[in-house]
Amino acid sequence: MNSSWIKLTKNMIELLKKFKSKFPYTFYLIIFLMIFILLNKFSKQFLIQSKSEKRFVTEFVEKVYGKENTEDYKKVLNEQNTPLRYEKFVEFIENERTESFTIVNSMGVRCNYNNNSLCFLPEGGQKEIWIFGGSTVFGYGVKNNETISAYLENLLDKKFKVINFGTGFYWSTQERILLNNLLTKYDKPAKVIFLNGINEFAKTYKYDESVNSQLIKYKLSFSTLSET
């Protein structure tokens, strides 16, 4: 069986070679058309998949947030689909952005209000409470005024400014380093809160590094090689 298939394959190759030598333009035209048809098939599958994903997002948002809130929370999810940015010592922080429901300042601190004029940089001192954590503290999937820090500030009748240092993927070691860095610049706050969970116990990466450590090592290995 194998030998017959090998023989048939060889015969097909020989026929293609002969056809190519006799009709080169026709041969390349056929190849072009075959590639075009395959690309068209792949494109259709991609479009079908994209439509399905968009429909799934809408259905998901409706189930979680209610139909009356669908458009707002689709915007929230889109605003929060942003890459992290490099920050010394802690490797990364949340990217600065000013959107309808996601406002993050230059220090990676998220605002507690859906109004940029009410947002501010931390100043330190006894009128502030600093809260550290991962994506739950940052408030992925919710608006500025629905984060833990926003609720806490309201619960305390706004007697304190609750500063949200939450960052996606963060765990306690990064948070401790960030706190140490902040204390070199600002007076100590009234209270410091660390709220951690799944990033401490269910990480898919090593326990002595952050989620981006291996990527940074990989990038640095190439820059080191180029210098030598």
N, C-alpha and C positions, 0 to 999 in steps of 0.2 A: 504493500500500500504506500509506504513512504517513498520507495523508489519510483513508483508511477507518478506520484505528486511532484517529485523532483524533476522527472523527465518532462512533465506537462509544463512546469514552471520555466524550464529552460527553453522549451519550444515557444512559449508565450514571449519570453524576452527576445528571442531571435526574430519573431514576427514583428515585434515593436521596433526593433532596430532597423529591420528592412523597410518598414513603413516610414520610419523617421527619415531614412536616407532618400527614399523616393518622393515623399511628400512632407518636407520639413515644416512648411508653413501651416499645413493642415494639422500636423502632429502637435505643434505648439498651441494652435488654436483650441484643439480638443483639450489639451492639458489646462489651458487657461479657463475654459468653460467648466471643467470638472472642479477646479479650485474655487471658481466663482459660486458654483452650486453648493459646494460644501460650506463655504463661508456664509452663504445665505441661510442654510439649514441651521448653522450654529447661531446666527444672529436672531433667527426666529425663536429658538429655544431661550436665548438670553432675554428677549423681549417678554416672552411668556412668563419667565421666572421673575422678571422685574415687576410685571403687573401683579403677579401672585404675592410678591413681597409687600408691595404697596397696599394691596387689599388686606393682607395680614396685619400690617401696622395699624390700619384704620380700625379693623375689628378688635385688635388688642387694646387700643386706646379707648374704644367705646366700652369694652368690658371692665377695664380698670377704673376709668375716670368718669364714665357716663357719656351718653350721646351728646348731651348739651355742652360738654367740655372738650369735645373731640378736637376741634381746630386749635384751641389754646395749647393742649398738651402734645399735639403733633408738633407744634412750634417749639415747645419745651424740649422734646426729645431731639429735634433737629439742632437746636441751639447748643445742646450739651454733647453733640457728636463732634467734639473738638480735640485735637491732639494735645497732650501735655507738653510743657516746655522745660528746657534745662534750667536747673537752679543749683548753684554750688553747694557742696556738702550733702544736701538731701537728694541730689540727682535730678529731681523734677518737681514742678508744682503745676497747679491749674493755670491754663492760658488766660491772659487778660482778654476780656470781651465785654461789650455793652450791648445786650440784646433786650428784647421785650421782657423776658422773664428770667434771664440769666445774666447777672451783672457781676463781674469779677475784676478786681482792681489789679494794679501792677505788681502787688505782692502775692497774688494768688488768693486773696481773701474775698469770699463771696458776700455780697450785700444782703441785708435782711429785708429789703424793700424793692418793689417793682418801680422804683423811681430813682434815677441816678443822682439827683440832687440831695437825696437823703443818705447817700453812701459816703464812706470816709475811710481813710487809712488808720490803722491802729496808732495810738499814742502812748499806750502803757499807763500805769497808775491805777489807783484804787477805784476808779469809775469804770474799769473794764473787766470783763471775764473772757478768757481765751478758751476756745474749745477746739480740740484736735481729734482727727479720726480719718476714716477713709471715705468712700463714696456715699455712705449713709449720712455722715455728718455734712459732707458737701451738699448733698441733697439732689442726687441724680434722679430725674423723673418728677421733680416737683419745682414749683416756682420759688423765687427768692423769699417771699413772705410765708412759705410753707415749710421751710427748713427747720431743723431742731433748734438752731441758734435763734431764728426768728421767733419761734414759739416761746423759747426760754426768756428772751428779752421782754416779750409781752407779759409773760407770767410774773416777771419781776417788776411789772409796771414801769418799765423803761428807766429804772433807777440806775441800771448798769448798761453799758454798751457791750453786747455779746459779739465777740469777733470770731468769725467762722474760718478757721484755718484747715478745714477738711479738704482732702485731696484724694482723688480716685487712686486706688491700689495702695494707699499708705498703710503702714503698720507701725507698731509702737516705737521701734528703733528710730525710724525716720522722724517721727513726731518729737521724740526726745531731743534729737539733734537740732530740729527746727526751733524748739523751745529754747535751747541753749544759745542758738544764734540770735534769737529775738531779744534775749536778756542782755546781750552785749550792746544792744542799741536802745532799748526802752526800759523804763522802770517796770518792776514786777507788777502784774495785774492783781486785782482783788482775789480772784480764783482762777485756777487752771483745771480744765476738764479734759480727760482722755476717754473717748468712747470707741472701743474696738470690738471686733467680733470675728467674722469669717476670714479676714485677712491675716489674723494671727494663727488660725488653726487649720485652715483648708487651702493653704497656698499650694500651687502647682510648681513653685520654684523653691530654691533652697531657703532655709530658715535664717541664714546669716546674710541675706542680701535682699535687695528690692526687686520688684518685677522687671525693672529695666537694666539691672546690673549686667546680665550676660550680653545684652545688646550693646551697652557702652563698652564693655571689654572687647567685643567683636570689632566695633568701630575703631577703637584705639589701636588694636593690633595691626590694622591696615595703615593707619597714620604712622605708626612706629616703623613699619617695614619700608614705607616710602621715604623716611628720613635717613635710613641706613644705607 
